[in-house]
Amino acid sequence: MDVGTSGCRAIAIDTSRQIVAESAVCMPAPEGNGVEQQQNPEIWWQALSAALKQLGESTDLRNSQAIAVDATSGTLLLCDEIGQPLTLALIYNDSRSRTEAEQIAAIAPPFSGAHGASSSLAKLLHLLPQAEESRYALHQADWLAGRLSGRFGISDENNALKLGYDPMGRCWPEWMAQLGIDKSLLPEVKRPGEPIDKINKFLADQFGLHPDTLIKAGTTDSIAAFIASGAKEVGEAVTSLGSTLVLKVISDYPIYDPLYGIYSHRLGDLWLTGGASNSGGTVLRQFFSNEQMEKLTPQLKPDEHTGLNYYPLPRPGERFPHNDPTLEPRLTPHPEDETRFFQGVLEGIARIECDGYTLLAQSGAPYPSSVRSCGGGARNLVWRDIRQRQLGVPMLEADHLEAAYGAALLALDGLPAS
C-alpha cells in the first residue's frame, strides 16, 4: 500500500514477484496555505480501505500473506493509546515549526535527520502543547499500519529518521532528552519489512484477507519507489518525479548535511543518500492538467533550450538543494506560447535535479553512474531526454515505477539483515 496526501495505490504481487492486481483511490488534498499544510488522518484510512476493497474485486485476497505500507516522509500526528488521533497530521512540507527547529539545531549533531522546520521532530515539539495527554507520535505509515494490526507505537528505520532516530546506532539518541520529550511517546523502531503483528481479525473479515496476514513495518514513499526501481549497486541513483522531487543515490556509508537538507537512510548494509526538493509534480499541476501535458509533450524540443531560468516551486520554501524556507518560486516571464512555458518548467525541475546530484557528490556521495526514474513524471520520455542532457549519465528504465510495488516487495521479502 502506497499512501500519499492526494491518493492511495495498492498492488498485490505473488511469490514470484509478479503483479496480480492493482487499485488506486484519490483523496482530498491537504488544507492550509503557505508554510502550514495539514490533513485529517481519517482521510488516509478511508482511502486505504477503499483501495483494499477495490483490490479484492480484482483478485482473491483470502490467500494473502503480508501487507506493508509506505507513506510520505515527515508527516506526523499525535494519538492516544488506541490510535485515536488527537491532532491533525502536519504534512511532510509543513514548515511552520521554525522555532522548534532552532531548538533542535542547538543540540542535535549535524548527522541527525531531525534538522529543519519540516522534520517530524520539529513537528512533534510543535504539536505537544496541543495534546499533552498523547501516547504516541506516529508518522503516516506508522499510524496506518497500526490501524491494520491494532498495534500502535511502532515505526520503521526510514520514517523514524526525521524524528531523531540514529540509524547507525539503531537507537533513540541521548541528546533528545534535552528537548524534554517523554521517551514513551517515541515509537519502537523496526527494520523495514520486519513483522509487526497479524492483521486485526475484524478487518481481515471486512476485506476478505487471510486472518494470519502479517502487517509488516513499512518505509517512506521515496524509498519504496527506490526498492521498486531495481537499483542495487553503489552509485546507482533514482529520481522520484512525484508531487515532489526526491533524489537518492546508493552509497556505502551515510552522509548528512543539515545546512543543505542532505540525509541518509539505512537500507540493509548500504545507505541511500539524498534530499527532497519541494519542486515537482505539484507545481506542474498548478498550470497544466494531465490532458494538457499529454497534448503539449509531443511539441517539446529537448535539444533546443528555452532560455527560461525558472525555479519551479508550488509556494515559497525549499528544502534541497537550497535549504531555505523563504525561497520564492521563480516562474516568470510567462511566454504566450504554452509549449515553451511547459518546457521551461520541465527544464527548471531538471536543473534542480542536476544541482541536487552535484551537491550530493560534493558532500561525499558518488555522482550517479546511472539514474532511474519513478513517479508519474517518469512516464514522460521527452522530459527524460531533457534531464539526461542536464545530468550527463545514462537514464535507465526502472523495473517498476510504483512505490506500492516496492512496499509489496517489503511485504514479501523484507530487507537483507545487516
C-alpha positions as a Markdown table, in Angstrom:
| # | Residue | x | y | z |
|---|---|---|---|---|
| 1 | Met | 0.0 | 0.0 | 0.0 |
| 2 | Asp | 1.4 | 3.4 | -1.1 |
| 3 | Val | -0.3 | 6.3 | 0.7 |
| 4 | Gly | 0.4 | 9.9 | -0.1 |
| 5 | Thr | -1.5 | 13.1 | 0.6 |
| 6 | Ser | -3.7 | 13.0 | -2.5 |
| 7 | Gly | -4.3 | 9.3 | -3.0 |
| 8 | Cys | -3.6 | 5.7 | -2.2 |
| 9 | Arg | -2.4 | 2.9 | -4.5 |
| 10 | Ala | -2.4 | -0.8 | -3.8 |
| 11 | Ile | -0.5 | -3.5 | -5.6 |
| 12 | Ala | -0.7 | -7.2 | -4.9 |
| 13 | Ile | 2.1 | -9.5 | -6.0 |
| 14 | Asp | 2.6 | -13.2 | -5.9 |
| 15 | Thr | 5.6 | -15.1 | -4.6 |
| 16 | Ser | 7.3 | -14.8 | -8.0 |
| 17 | Arg | 7.1 | -11.0 | -7.7 |
| 18 | Gln | 4.5 | -10.7 | -10.5 |
| 19 | Ile | 1.7 | -8.2 | -10.2 |
| 20 | Val | -1.7 | -9.8 | -9.9 |
| 21 | Ala | -3.9 | -6.8 | -9.1 |
| 22 | Glu | -3.7 | -3.0 | -8.7 |
| 23 | Ser | -6.1 | -0.3 | -7.4 |
| 24 | Ala | -6.0 | 3.4 | -6.9 |
| 25 | Val | -8.1 | 5.9 | -4.9 |
| 26 | Cys | -8.0 | 9.7 | -4.9 |
| 27 | Met | -8.4 | 11.7 | -1.7 |
| 28 | Pro | -8.8 | 15.4 | -0.8 |
| 29 | Ala | -5.7 | 17.5 | -0.8 |
| 30 | Pro | -4.2 | 18.8 | 2.5 |
| 31 | Glu | -5.6 | 22.0 | 3.9 |
| 32 | Gly | -3.6 | 25.1 | 4.7 |
| 33 | Asn | -1.6 | 27.7 | 2.8 |
| 34 | Gly | 2.0 | 28.9 | 2.8 |
| 35 | Val | 4.1 | 27.1 | 5.4 |
| 36 | Glu | 1.1 | 25.4 | 7.0 |
| 37 | Gln | -0.1 | 22.1 | 5.5 |
| 38 | Gln | -2.3 | 19.7 | 7.5 |
| 39 | Gln | -4.7 | 16.8 | 6.9 |
| 40 | Asn | -7.2 | 14.7 | 8.9 |
| 41 | Pro | -5.7 | 11.2 | 9.2 |
| 42 | Glu | -9.1 | 9.6 | 8.8 |
| 43 | Ile | -8.9 | 10.6 | 5.1 |
| 44 | Trp | -5.9 | 8.3 | 4.7 |
| 45 | Trp | -7.8 | 5.4 | 6.3 |
| 46 | Gln | -10.8 | 5.9 | 4.1 |
| 47 | Ala | -8.6 | 5.9 | 1.0 |
| 48 | Leu | -6.6 | 2.8 | 2.1 |
| 49 | Ser | -9.8 | 1.0 | 2.9 |
| 50 | Ala | -11.3 | 1.8 | -0.5 |
| 51 | Ala | -8.1 | 0.8 | -2.2 |
| 52 | Leu | -8.1 | -2.6 | -0.4 |
| 53 | Lys | -11.8 | -3.1 | -1.3 |
| 54 | Gln | -11.1 | -2.4 | -4.9 |
| 55 | Leu | -8.1 | -4.8 | -4.9 |
| 56 | Gly | -10.3 | -7.5 | -3.5 |
| 57 | Glu | -12.6 | -7.0 | -6.5 |
| 58 | Ser | -9.8 | -7.8 | -8.9 |
| 59 | Thr | -8.2 | -10.8 | -7.1 |
| 60 | Asp | -9.0 | -13.2 | -4.3 |
| 61 | Leu | -7.3 | -11.9 | -1.1 |
| 62 | Arg | -8.1 | -14.9 | 1.0 |
| 63 | Asn | -4.5 | -16.3 | 0.4 |
| 64 | Ser | -2.9 | -13.0 | 1.5 |
| 65 | Gln | 0.3 | -13.4 | 3.4 |
| 66 | Ala | 1.6 | -9.9 | 4.3 |
| 67 | Ile | 1.0 | -6.2 | 3.9 |
| 68 | Ala | 3.4 | -3.3 | 4.1 |
| 69 | Val | 2.6 | 0.4 | 3.9 |
| 70 | Asp | 4.7 | 3.2 | 2.6 |
| 71 | Ala | 3.8 | 6.9 | 3.0 |
| 72 | Thr | 5.1 | 10.4 | 3.0 |
| 73 | Ser | 8.3 | 11.1 | 5.0 |
| 74 | Gly | 8.0 | 13.6 | 7.9 |
| 75 | Thr | 4.2 | 13.6 | 8.1 |
| 76 | Leu | 3.3 | 13.3 | 11.8 |
| 77 | Leu | 0.4 | 13.2 | 14.2 |
| 78 | Leu | -0.2 | 12.5 | 17.9 |
| 79 | Cys | -2.7 | 9.9 | 19.0 |
| 80 | Asp | -3.9 | 8.1 | 22.2 |
| 81 | Glu | -3.3 | 4.5 | 23.4 |
| 82 | Ile | -5.8 | 3.1 | 20.9 |
| 83 | Gly | -4.7 | 5.1 | 17.9 |
| 84 | Gln | -7.3 | 7.8 | 18.0 |
| 85 | Pro | -5.8 | 11.0 | 16.5 |
| 86 | Leu | -5.5 | 13.8 | 19.0 |
| 87 | Thr | -4.2 | 16.3 | 16.4 |
| 88 | Leu | -4.4 | 16.8 | 12.7 |
| 89 | Ala | -1.4 | 15.5 | 10.8 |
| 90 | Leu | 1.2 | 18.0 | 9.9 |
| 91 | Ile | 2.2 | 17.2 | 6.3 |
| 92 | Tyr | 5.7 | 16.5 | 5.0 |
| 93 | Asn | 6.2 | 20.0 | 3.6 |
| 94 | Asp | 4.7 | 21.8 | 6.6 |
| 95 | Ser | 7.4 | 24.1 | 7.8 |
| 96 | Arg | 5.7 | 26.2 | 10.5 |
| 97 | Ser | 7.9 | 24.7 | 13.2 |
| 98 | Arg | 10.8 | 27.1 | 12.8 |
| 99 | Thr | 11.3 | 28.0 | 16.4 |
| 100 | Glu | 11.3 | 24.3 | 17.3 |
| 101 | Ala | 13.8 | 23.6 | 14.5 |
| 102 | Glu | 16.1 | 26.2 | 16.1 |
| 103 | Gln | 15.9 | 24.3 | 19.4 |
| 104 | Ile | 16.8 | 21.1 | 17.7 |
| 105 | Ala | 19.7 | 22.7 | 15.8 |
| 106 | Ala | 21.2 | 23.9 | 19.1 |
| 107 | Ile | 21.7 | 20.4 | 20.5 |
| 108 | Ala | 21.4 | 17.8 | 17.7 |
| 109 | Pro | 24.6 | 16.6 | 16.0 |
| 110 | Pro | 25.0 | 17.5 | 12.3 |
| 111 | Phe | 24.4 | 14.0 | 11.2 |
| 112 | Ser | 20.9 | 13.8 | 12.6 |
| 113 | Gly | 18.0 | 13.6 | 10.2 |
| 114 | Ala | 15.9 | 15.7 | 12.6 |
| 115 | His | 17.2 | 19.1 | 11.4 |
| 116 | Gly | 14.9 | 21.5 | 9.7 |
| 117 | Ala | 11.4 | 23.1 | 10.2 |
| 118 | Ser | 9.8 | 20.2 | 8.2 |
| 119 | Ser | 11.3 | 17.4 | 10.2 |
| 120 | Ser | 8.9 | 15.2 | 12.2 |
| 121 | Leu | 10.8 | 16.0 | 15.4 |
| 122 | Ala | 10.2 | 19.8 | 14.9 |
| 123 | Lys | 6.5 | 18.9 | 14.2 |
| 124 | Leu | 6.4 | 16.8 | 17.4 |
| 125 | Leu | 7.6 | 19.7 | 19.5 |
| 126 | His | 5.1 | 22.0 | 17.9 |
| 127 | Leu | 2.2 | 19.6 | 18.4 |
| 128 | Leu | 2.9 | 18.6 | 22.0 |
| 129 | Pro | 1.3 | 21.6 | 23.7 |
| 130 | Gln | -2.0 | 20.9 | 21.8 |
| 131 | Ala | -2.2 | 17.3 | 23.1 |
| 132 | Glu | -0.3 | 16.9 | 26.3 |
| 133 | Glu | -2.1 | 13.5 | 27.0 |
| 134 | Ser | -0.8 | 11.9 | 23.8 |
| 135 | Arg | 0.5 | 8.4 | 24.0 |
| 136 | Tyr | 2.3 | 8.1 | 20.6 |
| 137 | Ala | 3.9 | 10.3 | 18.0 |
| 138 | Leu | 3.4 | 8.5 | 14.7 |
| 139 | His | 4.1 | 9.0 | 11.0 |
| 140 | Gln | 1.6 | 8.4 | 8.3 |
| 141 | Ala | 2.8 | 4.9 | 7.5 |
| 142 | Asp | 3.1 | 4.1 | 11.3 |
| 143 | Trp | -0.5 | 5.1 | 12.0 |
| 144 | Leu | -1.9 | 3.2 | 9.1 |
| 145 | Ala | 0.0 | 0.0 | 10.0 |
| 146 | Gly | -1.4 | 0.4 | 13.5 |
| 147 | Arg | -4.9 | 0.7 | 12.1 |
| 148 | Leu | -4.4 | -2.6 | 10.2 |
| 149 | Ser | -2.8 | -4.5 | 13.1 |
| 150 | Gly | -4.4 | -2.9 | 16.1 |
| 151 | Arg | -0.9 | -2.4 | 17.5 |
| 152 | Phe | 0.2 | 1.2 | 17.7 |
| 153 | Gly | 3.5 | 2.8 | 18.7 |
| 154 | Ile | 5.7 | 1.2 | 16.0 |
| 155 | Ser | 7.7 | 2.8 | 13.3 |
| 156 | Asp | 10.5 | 1.8 | 10.9 |
| 157 | Glu | 14.1 | 3.0 | 10.5 |
| 158 | Asn | 13.3 | 5.1 | 7.4 |
| 159 | Asn | 10.3 | 7.0 | 8.7 |
| 160 | Ala | 11.9 | 7.4 | 12.2 |
| 161 | Leu | 15.0 | 9.2 | 10.8 |
| 162 | Lys | 13.4 | 12.6 | 10.8 |
| 163 | Leu | 12.1 | 12.1 | 14.3 |
| 164 | Gly | 15.7 | 11.9 | 15.5 |
| 165 | Tyr | 16.3 | 8.2 | 15.4 |
| 166 | Asp | 20.0 | 7.2 | 15.0 |
| 167 | Pro | 20.2 | 4.5 | 12.2 |
| 168 | Met | 23.9 | 3.9 | 12.8 |
| 169 | Gly | 23.5 | 3.1 | 16.5 |
| 170 | Arg | 19.9 | 1.8 | 15.9 |
| 171 | Cys | 18.6 | 3.7 | 18.9 |
| 172 | Trp | 16.9 | 6.9 | 20.1 |
| 173 | Pro | 19.9 | 9.1 | 20.9 |
| 174 | Glu | 20.5 | 10.6 | 24.4 |
| 175 | Trp | 20.6 | 14.2 | 23.2 |
| 176 | Met | 16.8 | 14.1 | 22.6 |
| 177 | Ala | 16.3 | 14.1 | 26.4 |
| 178 | Gln | 17.4 | 17.8 | 26.4 |
| 179 | Leu | 14.2 | 18.6 | 24.5 |
| 180 | Gly | 12.1 | 17.5 | 27.4 |
| 181 | Ile | 10.3 | 14.8 | 25.3 |
| 182 | Asp | 8.8 | 11.9 | 27.2 |
| 183 | Lys | 10.6 | 8.9 | 25.7 |
| 184 | Ser | 7.4 | 6.8 | 25.9 |
| 185 | Leu | 6.0 | 8.9 | 23.1 |
| 186 | Leu | 8.6 | 7.7 | 20.7 |
| 187 | Pro | 7.7 | 4.6 | 18.7 |
| 188 | Glu | 9.5 | 1.3 | 18.8 |
| 189 | Val | 11.6 | 1.1 | 15.6 |
| 190 | Lys | 11.8 | -1.9 | 13.4 |
| 191 | Arg | 13.6 | -2.6 | 10.1 |
| 192 | Pro | 11.5 | -2.1 | 7.0 |
| 193 | Gly | 9.7 | -5.4 | 6.2 |
| 194 | Glu | 10.0 | -6.7 | 9.8 |
| 195 | Pro | 6.7 | -8.2 | 11.1 |
| 196 | Ile | 4.6 | -6.1 | 13.5 |
| 197 | Asp | 1.6 | -8.4 | 14.1 |
| 198 | Lys | -1.2 | -10.2 | 12.4 |
| 199 | Ile | -4.0 | -8.1 | 10.8 |
| 200 | Asn | -6.9 | -7.2 | 13.0 |
| 201 | Lys | -9.4 | -10.0 | 12.8 |
| 202 | Phe | -12.4 | -7.7 | 12.1 |
| 203 | Leu | -10.5 | -6.1 | 9.2 |
| 204 | Ala | -9.5 | -9.5 | 7.8 |
| 205 | Asp | -13.2 | -10.4 | 7.6 |
| 206 | Gln | -14.1 | -7.0 | 6.3 |
| 207 | Phe | -11.6 | -7.0 | 3.4 |
| 208 | Gly | -11.6 | -10.8 | 2.7 |
| 209 | Leu | -8.0 | -11.2 | 3.9 |
| 210 | His | -6.5 | -14.3 | 5.4 |
| 211 | Pro | -6.7 | -14.0 | 9.2 |
| 212 | Asp | -3.0 | -14.8 | 9.6 |
| 213 | Thr | -1.9 | -12.0 | 7.2 |
| 214 | Leu | 1.1 | -10.2 | 8.7 |
| 215 | Ile | 1.3 | -6.5 | 8.9 |
| 216 | Lys | 5.0 | -5.6 | 8.3 |
| 217 | Ala | 6.9 | -2.4 | 9.1 |
| 218 | Gly | 6.9 | -0.1 | 6.0 |
| 219 | Thr | 9.0 | 2.7 | 4.8 |
| 220 | Thr | 8.8 | 6.1 | 3.2 |
| 221 | Asp | 7.3 | 6.6 | -0.2 |
| 222 | Ser | 10.6 | 7.6 | -1.9 |
| 223 | Ile | 12.4 | 4.6 | -0.5 |
| 224 | Ala | 9.6 | 2.2 | -1.6 |
| 225 | Ala | 9.9 | 3.7 | -5.1 |
| 226 | Phe | 13.7 | 3.1 | -4.9 |
| 227 | Ile | 13.2 | -0.5 | -4.0 |
| 228 | Ala | 10.7 | -0.9 | -6.8 |
| 229 | Ser | 13.2 | 0.5 | -9.3 |
| 230 | Gly | 15.7 | -2.3 | -9.2 |
| 231 | Ala | 18.7 | -0.1 | -8.3 |
| 232 | Lys | 21.1 | -2.1 | -6.1 |
| 233 | Glu | 24.7 | -1.1 | -6.7 |
| 234 | Val | 26.7 | 1.7 | -5.2 |
| 235 | Gly | 26.5 | 4.8 | -7.5 |
| 236 | Glu | 23.1 | 3.8 | -8.9 |
| 237 | Ala | 20.5 | 6.6 | -8.4 |
| 238 | Val | 16.8 | 7.0 | -8.5 |
| 239 | Thr | 14.9 | 10.3 | -9.0 |
| 240 | Ser | 11.3 | 10.3 | -7.8 |
| 241 | Leu | 9.2 | 12.6 | -10.1 |
| 242 | Gly | 6.0 | 12.7 | -8.0 |
| 243 | Ser | 4.4 | 15.6 | -6.2 |
| 244 | Thr | 7.9 | 16.5 | -5.0 |
| 245 | Leu | 11.3 | 15.8 | -6.5 |
| 246 | Val | 13.3 | 13.3 | -4.4 |
| 247 | Leu | 16.9 | 12.2 | -5.3 |
| 248 | Lys | 18.6 | 9.2 | -3.8 |
| 249 | Val | 21.9 | 7.6 | -4.7 |
| 250 | Ile | 23.3 | 4.3 | -3.2 |
| 251 | Ser | 26.4 | 4.9 | -1.0 |
| 252 | Asp | 28.4 | 2.5 | 1.1 |
| 253 | Tyr | 28.4 | 5.0 | 4.0 |
| 254 | Pro | 26.0 | 7.6 | 5.4 |
| 255 | Ile | 26.3 | 11.3 | 4.6 |
| 256 | Tyr | 24.4 | 14.1 | 6.5 |
| 257 | Asp | 24.5 | 17.9 | 6.0 |
| 258 | Pro | 21.6 | 19.7 | 7.6 |
| 259 | Leu | 22.7 | 23.0 | 6.0 |
| 260 | Tyr | 21.6 | 21.6 | 2.6 |
| 261 | Gly | 18.9 | 19.1 | 3.7 |
| 262 | Ile | 21.1 | 16.1 | 2.9 |
| 263 | Tyr | 20.4 | 12.9 | 4.8 |
| 264 | Ser | 20.9 | 9.1 | 4.6 |
| 265 | His | 18.5 | 6.3 | 5.1 |
| 266 | Arg | 19.7 | 2.8 | 6.0 |
| 267 | Leu | 18.9 | 0.1 | 3.6 |
| 268 | Gly | 20.3 | -3.2 | 4.7 |
| 269 | Asp | 24.1 | -3.0 | 4.5 |
| 270 | Leu | 24.0 | 0.1 | 2.3 |
| 271 | Trp | 22.8 | 3.7 | 2.6 |
| 272 | Leu | 20.5 | 5.9 | 0.4 |
| 273 | Thr | 21.9 | 9.4 | 0.5 |
| 274 | Gly | 19.7 | 12.1 | -0.9 |
| 275 | Gly | 17.5 | 15.1 | -0.5 |
| 276 | Ala | 14.0 | 16.2 | -1.3 |
| 277 | Ser | 13.0 | 19.4 | -3.2 |
| 278 | Asn | 9.6 | 20.9 | -2.9 |
| 279 | Ser | 9.6 | 21.2 | -6.7 |
| 280 | Gly | 7.9 | 18.6 | -8.8 |
| 281 | Gly | 4.5 | 17.5 | -10.0 |
| 282 | Thr | 2.6 | 19.8 | -7.6 |
| 283 | Val | 3.9 | 22.9 | -9.3 |
| 284 | Leu | 3.2 | 21.4 | -12.8 |
| 285 | Arg | -0.4 | 20.8 | -11.9 |
| 286 | Gln | -0.8 | 24.4 | -10.8 |
| 287 | Phe | -0.6 | 25.2 | -14.5 |
| 288 | Phe | -1.4 | 22.1 | -16.5 |
| 289 | Ser | -3.9 | 19.2 | -16.3 |
| 290 | Asn | -2.7 | 15.7 | -17.2 |
| 291 | Glu | -4.5 | 16.1 | -20.5 |
| 292 | Gln | -2.7 | 19.3 | -21.3 |
| 293 | Met | 0.7 | 17.9 | -20.5 |
| 294 | Glu | 0.0 | 14.9 | -22.7 |
| 295 | Lys | -1.0 | 17.2 | -25.6 |
| 296 | Leu | 2.0 | 19.5 | -25.2 |
| 297 | Thr | 4.7 | 16.9 | -24.7 |
| 298 | Pro | 5.0 | 15.9 | -28.4 |
| 299 | Gln | 5.6 | 19.5 | -29.2 |
| 300 | Leu | 8.6 | 19.9 | -26.9 |
| 301 | Lys | 12.1 | 20.3 | -28.3 |
| 302 | Pro | 14.5 | 18.9 | -25.8 |
| 303 | Asp | 17.5 | 19.8 | -28.0 |
| 304 | Glu | 16.5 | 23.5 | -28.0 |
| 305 | His | 16.9 | 25.2 | -24.6 |
| 306 | Thr | 14.1 | 27.7 | -23.9 |
| 307 | Gly | 16.4 | 30.1 | -22.1 |
| 308 | Leu | 13.8 | 30.4 | -19.3 |
| 309 | Asn | 15.7 | 30.4 | -15.9 |
| 310 | Tyr | 12.9 | 29.0 | -13.7 |
| 311 | Tyr | 13.0 | 27.7 | -10.2 |
| 312 | Pro | 9.6 | 26.0 | -10.1 |
| 313 | Leu | 8.0 | 25.8 | -6.6 |
| 314 | Pro | 4.3 | 25.5 | -5.6 |
| 315 | Arg | 4.7 | 28.0 | -2.9 |
| 316 | Pro | 7.6 | 29.8 | -1.0 |
| 317 | Gly | 10.0 | 27.5 | 0.7 |
| 318 | Glu | 12.6 | 24.9 | -0.4 |
| 319 | Arg | 14.4 | 22.1 | 1.4 |
| 320 | Phe | 17.1 | 20.8 | -1.1 |
| 321 | Pro | 19.4 | 21.6 | -2.8 |
| 322 | His | 18.7 | 25.0 | -1.2 |
| 323 | Asn | 17.6 | 24.7 | 2.3 |
| 324 | Asp | 15.6 | 28.0 | 2.5 |
| 325 | Pro | 12.1 | 28.1 | 4.0 |
| 326 | Thr | 11.6 | 31.6 | 2.4 |
| 327 | Leu | 12.8 | 30.9 | -1.1 |
| 328 | Glu | 10.3 | 32.3 | -3.6 |
| 329 | Pro | 9.2 | 30.5 | -6.7 |
| 330 | Arg | 10.7 | 31.8 | -10.0 |
| 331 | Leu | 8.3 | 31.3 | -12.9 |
| 332 | Thr | 8.5 | 34.5 | -14.8 |
| 333 | Pro | 8.5 | 35.7 | -17.5 |
| 334 | His | 5.5 | 33.6 | -18.7 |
| 335 | Pro | 5.6 | 33.4 | -22.5 |
| 336 | Glu | 2.4 | 33.3 | -24.5 |
| 337 | Asp | 3.5 | 30.0 | -26.1 |
| 338 | Glu | 2.3 | 27.4 | -23.5 |
| 339 | Thr | 4.5 | 24.8 | -25.0 |
| 340 | Arg | 7.6 | 26.9 | -24.4 |
| 341 | Phe | 6.4 | 27.7 | -20.9 |
| 342 | Phe | 5.8 | 23.9 | -20.2 |
| 343 | Gln | 9.3 | 23.1 | -21.4 |
| 344 | Gly | 10.7 | 25.9 | -19.3 |
| 345 | Val | 9.2 | 24.4 | -16.2 |
| 346 | Leu | 10.4 | 21.0 | -17.0 |
| 347 | Glu | 13.9 | 22.4 | -17.6 |
| 348 | Gly | 13.8 | 24.2 | -14.3 |
| 349 | Ile | 12.9 | 21.0 | -12.4 |
| 350 | Ala | 15.7 | 19.1 | -14.4 |
| 351 | Arg | 18.2 | 21.9 | -13.3 |
| 352 | Ile | 17.2 | 21.4 | -9.7 |
| 353 | Glu | 17.8 | 17.6 | -10.1 |
| 354 | Cys | 21.2 | 18.2 | -11.6 |
| 355 | Asp | 22.2 | 20.7 | -8.9 |
| 356 | Gly | 21.0 | 18.2 | -6.3 |
| 357 | Tyr | 23.2 | 15.3 | -7.5 |
| 358 | Thr | 26.1 | 17.7 | -7.9 |
| 359 | Leu | 25.7 | 18.8 | -4.3 |
| 360 | Leu | 25.5 | 15.2 | -3.1 |
| 361 | Ala | 28.7 | 14.4 | -4.9 |
| 362 | Gln | 30.4 | 17.5 | -3.4 |
| 363 | Ser | 29.3 | 16.2 | 0.0 |
| 364 | Gly | 31.0 | 12.8 | -0.4 |
| 365 | Ala | 28.3 | 10.6 | -2.2 |
| 366 | Pro | 29.1 | 9.1 | -5.6 |
| 367 | Tyr | 27.9 | 11.1 | -8.6 |
| 368 | Pro | 25.3 | 8.8 | -10.3 |
| 369 | Ser | 26.7 | 6.2 | -12.6 |
| 370 | Ser | 23.1 | 5.9 | -13.9 |
| 371 | Val | 19.7 | 7.3 | -13.0 |
| 372 | Arg | 16.4 | 5.5 | -12.9 |
| 373 | Ser | 13.1 | 7.4 | -12.6 |
| 374 | Cys | 9.9 | 6.7 | -10.8 |
| 375 | Gly | 6.6 | 8.5 | -10.1 |
| 376 | Gly | 4.2 | 10.0 | -12.5 |
| 377 | Gly | 6.8 | 12.1 | -14.3 |
| 378 | Ala | 8.9 | 9.1 | -15.2 |
| 379 | Arg | 6.4 | 8.2 | -18.0 |
| 380 | Asn | 7.3 | 11.4 | -19.9 |
| 381 | Leu | 10.1 | 10.2 | -22.2 |
| 382 | Val | 10.8 | 13.7 | -23.7 |
| 383 | Trp | 11.3 | 15.1 | -20.2 |
| 384 | Arg | 13.8 | 12.2 | -19.7 |
| 385 | Asp | 15.7 | 13.5 | -22.7 |
| 386 | Ile | 15.8 | 17.0 | -21.1 |
| 387 | Arg | 17.0 | 15.6 | -17.8 |
| 388 | Gln | 19.7 | 13.4 | -19.5 |
| 389 | Arg | 21.2 | 16.4 | -21.2 |
| 390 | Gln | 21.5 | 18.1 | -17.8 |
| 391 | Leu | 22.8 | 15.1 | -15.9 |
| 392 | Gly | 25.2 | 13.6 | -18.5 |
| 393 | Val | 24.7 | 10.0 | -17.3 |
| 394 | Pro | 22.7 | 7.0 | -18.7 |
| 395 | Met | 19.0 | 7.1 | -17.9 |
| 396 | Leu | 17.9 | 3.5 | -17.2 |
| 397 | Glu | 14.4 | 2.0 | -17.2 |
| 398 | Ala | 13.1 | 1.3 | -13.7 |
| 399 | Asp | 12.0 | -2.3 | -13.1 |
| 400 | His | 8.7 | -0.9 | -11.7 |
| 401 | Leu | 7.5 | 2.7 | -11.4 |
| 402 | Glu | 5.1 | 2.5 | -8.5 |
| 403 | Ala | 6.2 | 2.8 | -4.8 |
| 404 | Ala | 3.4 | 0.4 | -4.0 |
| 405 | Tyr | 5.4 | -2.3 | -5.8 |
| 406 | Gly | 8.4 | -1.6 | -3.5 |
| 407 | Ala | 6.1 | -1.9 | -0.5 |
| 408 | Ala | 4.9 | -5.2 | -1.8 |
| 409 | Leu | 8.5 | -6.4 | -2.1 |
| 410 | Leu | 9.0 | -5.4 | 1.6 |
| 411 | Ala | 5.9 | -7.4 | 2.5 |
| 412 | Leu | 7.3 | -10.4 | 0.6 |
| 413 | Asp | 11.0 | -10.4 | 1.4 |
| 414 | Gly | 11.8 | -7.6 | 3.9 |
| 415 | Leu | 15.3 | -6.3 | 3.6 |
| 416 | Pro | 18.6 | -8.2 | 4.0 |
| 417 | Ala | 19.8 | -8.1 | 7.6 |
| 418 | Ser | 22.9 | -6.0 | 8.3 |
